[in-house]
Amino acid sequence: MREKCGVFGVYGKGLDAARITYFGLFALQHRGQESTGIAASDGKKIKIHKAMGLVPQVHKEKNIKKLPGFLAIGHNRYSTSHGSSPRHCQPVGGKDNLLTLAHNGNLPTVANLKSFLNSVGVKTTGLNDSELMYEVIAYYLKKRLKIEDAVQKAAPLFSGVFCLVILTPTKLVALRDRFGVRPLSIGKLNGGYVISSETCGLDSVGAKFLRDVKPGEMVVVDKKGLSSYQIAKGKTKLDIFEFVYFARLDSQLLGKSVYEVRKNFGKQLAIEHPIDADVVVPIPESAIPVALGYAAASKIPFEYGLSKNRYIGRTFIMPEQHLRDRYVELKLAPIPEVLKGKKVVLVDDSIVRGTTIKKIVKLVKNAGAREVHVIVSCPPLRYPDFYGIDTPTQQELIAARMSIPKIRDFLGANSLYYLSYEGMIKATGISEDYFCTSCFTGVYPVDIAERAKDIFDPAIIAL
């Protein structure tokens, strides 16, 4: 399961907007590591710098100095539409000085966008969902509409999930889909405003959190200040996987600490699945607070039994084939002094295909563990995501094809326990009605249109 994307925006007279955006994107690096870009304006001219790579690799001091201005937007990308390539780096556009756009999310269907653009003579071949949205807004701007009006005219064609930050030479715009599936927050900084995919981005630049962009809301920041437009009837359906895995530990979602919710997942697992064991060991990083919660509730000691090389998977230099086959060993090193002769509770945040956790179970056993009991801080993943997460097809999701006992045997674990669906919701302290839980239930709040053909009911499989 890979990250989505991260978006960031700044508006404020006297602010070095591109530099602030750099630090915001650095804080949001976990949301996308394929490419990054910053667009900035001095009130007259939009300039962009973007490329494949991580934030510090792409945005050097010399590049930041070439992006003067008091307003800027930025983007970190993990591709979910049209794959990874320099062509699709964001922010999108800017050459005509009309606007640039950065997008977090995914549109399961772009049929309406393509139909409209083709009807007005705009070619759509090779364009991904973000680029199609840009083209529609640009079309209306060329008709002399203000950006606020152009976005409101274009938005009904956006059939899916999106958090957008949009930059014109003089205005910053933020827009969230009507279900608020992806997070987007507003902060205040030295008289100006900051928009960030997560509150950790606000914290990183010293901005004070004001509120979240509401589902279906468009926010416009200009010389008059911040204006709000409710352009679609909103209903919060935040992707609960933000709590399970994607969001950074120090972020806040729906008023709740991600760190505390993950600890609660662990405490709830201890209630649902008590295990006779010697040590609780997390698979770093997102499972660490889960393991802390489980250890505290079960009174079993917590230990770092796996040491993570933080830089594996954060580079574009791929190891040669025989090292690729040993990717888990390159990334995680067991600590035999913690594991040898022990009954180990091995904590993971989720199981997707099962191939990685299978290797980790073997790694822990080879280090001398007497037993390995795997616990998972969410229910079985049985349905793919179509809203901006890079998930495998449903056929590749192990829990869509196998029963839990069969998965346990495949992993080579002594036991396997998932957090119940009810327990997951309870641990958040938030009503189920505020969440999108499609990966667990197959209920998609935003119409997935033609992608529905890719879904089957796991219940029909002989588990």
N, C-alpha and C positions, 0 to 999 in steps of 0.2 A: 504494500500500500504506500503510494508516494504522496508527497505534499501537493498542495494546490498552487496558488500564486499569492503574492503579497502586493498590496498597493499602498501608496503613501502620497500625501499632498500637503503643500504649505502655501499660505498666503499671509503676508504681513509686511507693511512698509518698513524699510530699514533692515529686514531680515535677509541673510544670505541663504535664500531658499534652497538652492541646489545642494549646498553643504549640509543643511539640516536634513534634506531628503536622503543624502548619503547615509547619515547615521540612522535614520528611520529604516531604510532598507537593510542596513547591517543588522538591526534588531529583528527584522522579518526574514532573514536569510533562510530560516528553517522552512519557510513556506514555498521556496523554489530556488533551485541551484543551477538551472540550465543557462539562463541568461538574465541580464539586468539592464535597466535603462533609466535615464533621468532626462526630463524635458523641463526647461526653465524659460521664463519670460521676464523682460525688464519693463513690461507694459507696452512694448511696441513689437518686438521680434521674438519668436519662439526658436530656441535652439535645443538640439537633442544630442545626447551621446548614449549609445547602447551597443551591446555586443554579447557574445556568448561568454559565460564565465561567472564567477562569484563576484560579489560587490567589490571587495578590495582589489580583485584582479582587473576589473573593468574600469572602475572609477578612480583614476590616479589624480593627484593634485593638479596636474596640468589640464586634465579634462574638466575638473570642477571649475577651474578658473575661466574656462571658456563658456560657462553657463551662468552668466550674470543675471540677476533679477530678484524680485521680491515674491515671486510665485513660481511654484514648480510642482511636478508630479513625478513619481517613480514607480518602478515595477520590478519584481522578481518573478521569474517564470519557471513553472514546471509544466510542460506541454500536456494538454489533454485534447487539443484540436489541431490537426494537421502536423503533429509531430514536432520534433526539435530541429530547428535550423536557424541560421542568422536572419533569414528572410522574415521570420515571425517574431523576432524580438520586439518587445514593447518598451515604451509607449508607441502606439500606432500613429502614423501620419506626421504632420508638421511641416511638410515641404511647401505647402501653399500658405502657411502662416495663419490658417483658419483655426485649427485645434489639434490637440493630441489627446489620446485616450489610452487608459490602462484598465485592464479587466481581470477580476478574480471571479472564477466560476466557469460555467459551461452552458451552452444552449444545446439541449438534446436535438432540437430541430431548428434549421435555419431556412426552411422552405418559404416562410412569409417574407423574410429579409431578401432572399434571392429573387422572389417573384416581384417584389416592389422595385428593387434596383434594376432588374432587367426591363421592367415596364417603363423606366425613366432613362434607359439607355446607358446604365452603368454596368460594366463588365464585372462578373463575380467569379470567374474561373480562378481557382487557386487561393481564394480568400478564406480565412478561417472565421470563426464566429465573431471574434473581437474586431477583425478588420471589416466585416460586413456591418457591424453596428457603427463603426466609424464612418463608413461610406454614407449611411443613411443620414446621420447627423450632419455630415459635411454637405450633403445635398440640400438640406433645408437651410443651412447657413448661407449657401450660395444663392438661395432665394431671398436673402436679406432678412431672415428671421433672427431675432436675438437668440443667444445660446439657450436661454431658459425655454423659449418657445420651440426651438429646434429639437431639444431633448424630449419635450412633452409630445411632440408630433411623432417622433421616432420610436419612443418607448413601447407603444402597443405592439410593435413588430418583434420585440425581444422576447422570444418564447423560451424561457428557461431561467437559469440562475445567474445573477450578476451583481457584483459590487464594482461600480465604475468610478474612477476619478478622471475628470476631463479638464483640460487646460486650454483656454484661449489666451490671446495676448494680454487680456486684462481681467480675466475671471477664473476662479477655481470652482468646479462643479463636482458634487458627489451624488451618486445615485445607487439605490439598493432595490433589488427585486421585491415584489410584494409579499414574499414569504420570509425574507431575511435569512435565507439558508446559510449564507456566509456572513461572518461578522464584519462590522465597519463602525469605527468610533470617531468622535469629534473631540478635539482638545483645544485649549487656549494657550497661546504662547506670546508673551510680550506685546499684547494688543492685537495679535494676529490669530490665525486659526490653523490647526493641523488635522488632517484626516489620516487614519491608519487602519489597516486590516485588523490589528490587535492593539490592545491598550499598552502592551510592552513597547510598541513603537512610539507611543506618546511619551512614556516614561523615559525612553532612551534620549530624548531631546529636551527633557524638562518641561514638557507641555502638561497642563492640568486637564484631566479628563472632565469633559462636560456631560456628554451623553452619547448613546449610540445613534447612528442614523436609523430612523425608523423604517420598517418594511414598507416599500412603496413610496418612500420619501426622496425628494430631490433637494439638496442643499446647495445654495449658490453663495459664494463669498466674493465680494468685490469691494470697492472703495466705500460703499454704504454700510458694510458689515456683513453679517450672515443672514440670509433669507431662506425660509423653508417653504416648500411646495409639496403637498401630498398629492401625487399624480396618479396613484392607484390605491385602492382599498387594501390595507395591509393586515397581515396576520402572521405573527412570529412562528416560524418553524425552523429554528436554528438546528443545523446538523449536529447531532449529539456526538458525532465522531470528533468534533473540535475538542470536547472534554476528554474523550478517550485517548486521543493521540496527537492531533494536529497542532493545537494551540500551545504556545510556550507556557511553561509552568508559572511564570510571573504575570500572566495575563488574567484579565477578568472577563467573564462571559455571563451575560444576563445577571450581572451583579454578584456573581459567585467567583471565588478564587479557583482557578484551574488546579492549582496544587492541592488545595483542600478537598476538592471533589475527587481527585485521583486517590488521595489518602482514604476517602470514604469508600471508594470502590474496594480497596483492600480490606477495610474493616467489614464491609458487607460480605465479601468473599469468605472471611474467617467465620462469620455467622453461618453462612450457607454451607461451607465445606471445611470443617475442622479436619486437620491432618496431623497424624502422629509423626513429627519430624524433628530434626536437630537444628536446622538452619533455614532461613528464608533468603533467597538470592534473586535479585532482579536482573532482567536483561536490560542493560542501560540503553536509552536514557529515560524514556517516558514511563517505564514501569517502576522506576525507583520509588516515587511516592506511594504507589499501590503496594509495593513490598513493605514499605514502612508502616502503612496502615494495617496490613495483614499481620506483621510481626507484633505490633502494639496490641492488637485485639487478641491474638492467639498466644501471646507470651513466648513465642519462639524467637530466638535471637536473629537479628538482621545482620547480614554480612555482604560485603562486596566480593562475591565469588568469581566474578567475571570482570576483567579489566578491558575497557574499550579504547581502541586507537581512534581518536576523534577525527582524524584526517582521512581515513579510508572512506571513500564514498563522497568526498568533498573535493575531488580533483578530476580533471579531464584526462589524466594520464592513466589509462587502464592497464592493469598488470597483464603479463603474457598469459597464454592459455592455462598452463599448469598452475599458475598462481590464481587465476580466476576460479579454478575448481576448488581452491582453498580459501575462497573469499571470507568465509566466516572465521576461519583461523587467523586470517590477517586482521580482521576487525575486532575479534574478541579473544582474549587470552584467559584461560582458566587459572585460578589461584589454588593449587593443590592443597595448600595448608588449610584452606577454608572448606574444601570439598571432600577430601580423602576420608573414607569410612563413614561419611555422613548420609543421613536421610534428608534430601534436599527438596525444599519447595521452590520450584523455579517459576518466576513470575513474568508473564508477558502481557502486553496491552491488547494484542489481537493475534489471530491466526488467519492468514489469507490462503496461500497455497499449501502451507505446511512444510515446505522444503527447507526453509531456513531454521525453524524451530527444531526440526528433526536433526539437523546437523549440530545444533547447540546441545540438545539432549545427549547426543553421542559424545560431544566434547566434554560435557560435565561428567559423564560416566567414565570416560577414558582417563579423567583426572582423578578417579578413585572414588567417586560418589557411590554409596551402597544402593541408594534408591533415588529416583528422580520423579517428583510429583509436579506436574505442570498445572498452573492455575492461570486463568485468562480474565482480564478485567472488563470484558464485555461479552455479550452472548455470541453464539456462532454466526459468522458472516455468511449469509446464504444468498444474498442478492447484490448485484453490481451497483456502483454509483454512476449516475449520469449527470452529476451536478458540479463537476470540476475536480474530482479525485481520480487519479489514475489507477483504477482497479482492473483486475483481470476480468475476462468474460465469466459468466456464471459457471460455465463448465469447468473453469480452472479453480473456482472457490471450493476448497476441500470439504467444507461443511455443507455445500449444496449436493455433494456426491456421496458422502459417507456419514454414518452414524458416529456419535461420540466414541463408543468403544472401538470402532474401526479406526478412527483418527488416532486414538491413544496407541493402538497397536502399530500404526504406521509411524508414529513418532518414536516408538521404542520406549515410551514412558511407563512408569509403574501405575500412574493414574493421571487422569485429565479432568479438570473441572472448569466450567465456564461460569462467570457471573450471570445470574438470571436476568431476564429482561426487566422484570419488576424491581429487582435489586439495583440494577443500573439506574433506573429512573429515580428510585428512592434516594440513592446516594447523592444525586445532584441537588436535592432539596427543591426541585422545580417541578411543576406540573408537566405530565407527559404531553399535554396539549401544546406546549411551547416548542416541541422538538420535531425535527425530521428524523425518523428512525428507519428509513427505507432499506438500508443495508441488512437490517435484521428482520424486517417485517414484509418487505416487498410492496409497501404502501408508499407511493410517490406523490407528494403534495403538488409538485409542478409536473404538468403533463409531459411524459417522455415521448409522446407521439410515435413515430415509426420505430423508435428503439424498443418499444414494447415487444416486438417480435423476438428480441434477444433474451426474453425472460421465460423461464419455465418454473413450475411449482416443485420445489424439492420434495414435497410430500408424496409425489407420484413415484419417486424413486424407491426401490426396495432397500430401505436403510437397514 
